[in-house]
């Protein structure tokens, strides 16, 4: 089973599309910059899984700004 579940992640970030974007950007950051995972003992060994665990633990968040909306 997927950990964390999509349902629990959607309580943290309101859209599946935003969830994918935030997780992908964080995973790329961890991969390219060899950044450490903010979760002390991640379940996943892959970057995207670790990013999703960070979102689930509220260590990674997304706040929409006016720049993110098209005019």
N, C-alpha and C positions, 0 to 999 in steps of 0.2 A: 504494500500500500504506500502511496505517496505521502511523505512527511515533509513539510506540513501540508495539510489538505488545502485544496483550492478554496473551499468554503471558509476555512479559518483565515486564509490570506485575504479574501475579499471583504472581511470585516476590518482589515487594516488599510487597504487601498480599494477604492470604490469601483474600479474598472479592470477587467481582464487585460485589456490592451495596455493600460498604464502599468499594471503589475508586470507584464512581460517586458515592457520597456525599462522599468526601474531595475528589475532583476538582471536583464541583459547588460545594462550599463555597468552595474556593480560587478558582475561576473567578469566582464572585460577588464575593468580596473584591477581586480584581484589578479587576473592572469598576466596582464602586461606589466604591472608595476610590482608584482610579487607582494601585494598588500596582504596583510594578515586578516583573517576572518574575525569579526567582532564577537562571534559566538565562542564561548570558552571551549566547548566540546561538541563540535558539529557532528551530526549524524551522517551527512553526505560527505563524500570525498571529492565531488565535482564542484566547480565554481558556481554554476547556476543553482545547484542545491544549497550551497552555503549562502548564497545571496537570498534565496527564499527563506532560509532559516533566520537570517538577519531581519528580514521584513517581518516575519512572524514574531520575533522577539522585540519588535519595535526599536531596533537599533538602526534601521534604515527606513526612511519615510519619504513621502512625496508631498509637496505642497504646491498646488497649482498657482501660477502667477498670471498676470494679464498678458505677458509675452508668449505664453503657451497657447493662447487662443488666437485664431485667425480673425482678422477684422473684416 
